Amino acid sequence: MTYKVFIDGRSGTTGLKIDERLATRSDVEVMTIPDAARKDPKAKAEYINAADVVFLCLPDAAAKESVALLAPDNTRTRVLDASTAHRVAAGWVYGLPEISAAHRKALEGAQKVAVPGCHASGFILAMAPLVASGVVPADYPASVHSVTGYTGGGKEMIATYEEPTDLPDSMLSPRQYALGLAHKHLPEMAALSGLQSKPLFNPIVGPFAQGMLVTVPLFPRLLPGKQDARAIHDVLAGHYAGQTFVKIMPFGDDSVLDGGFLPATNCNGTNRAEIFVFGHAEQAQVCVRLDNLGKGASGAAIQCMNIVLGLDEATGLLA
């Protein structure tokens, strides 16, 4: 069977990567809307309702407008929204199947799927199993630090890094942002992790194009039973056993590091997320490495499409 796919926002960073990943598939026909009709609601509605799958790679307001173009009696077209508009909205399934068997089941045949945010994916993968198992209490005062490549900021940020001949010194260092502590990923980070409140989130953009490393520190003395780093690792290893795209790395094995360092870029080009646990009896930290444009965006969107359509989730993706 050949599925008709419409990418609304095909020229954006996520849209381009989805298009690139689908280009190798013989079971997909990507529908191309003429440039002159891209902002014509009537023309766009025709494409949306003719498609088997629609990817929304748009700003939040535009994504909501496109969803409204879905005909009321259209229960066939699957909509996968890569914006933040519907990630905690009623009637939408959150597209991170590894959270639980129930989340994976909800994706099967779902019509409306919210593709997770990149930072949020790392945090939720680290925290959700620990909260669900009781290792981390729901009222834990969580914090998270996330270093990302600049492509996560879209075309405007990419241009600021790639167009100048020489970057100013201020852009050659990692740069913290969203210091008002109201980052747009925070609602989903709280809702999907199982925590009762939003974590203290410290996002950082680095002078490299692609890759992400999300780090969640934990203090065993604040956990029920005072679980140590090894116990935290074992819980995560048990939860993600058998998953295609989430890999738990060996505990206490220096071979997983690069000369003692943990680079953010080793999952680039894949849909893989690697989870590391470091620490001892007094302190622990969970680190999740992923491609901010892969498992953090376009790869996750295609994985969700595969599950929704009843296909092998790894079709067209690298683990």
Buried (B, 14 or more C-beta within 10 A) or exposed (E): EEBBBBBBBBEBBBBBBBBEBBEEBEEBBBBEBEEEEBEEEEBBBBBBBEBBBBBBBBBBEBBBBBBEBBEEEBEEBBBBBBBBBBBBEEEBBBBBBBBBEEBBEBBEEBBBBBBBBBBBBBBBBBBBBBBBBEBBBEEBEBEBBBBBBBBBBEEEBBEEBEEEEEEEEEBEEEEEEBEEEEBBBBBBBBBBBBBEEBBEBBBBBBEBBBBBBBBBBBBBEEBEEEBBBBBBBBBBBEBBEEBBBBBBBEBEEEEBEEEEEBBBBBBBBBBBBBBBBBBEEEBBBBBBBBBBBBBBBBBBBBBBBBBBBEBEBBBBBBE
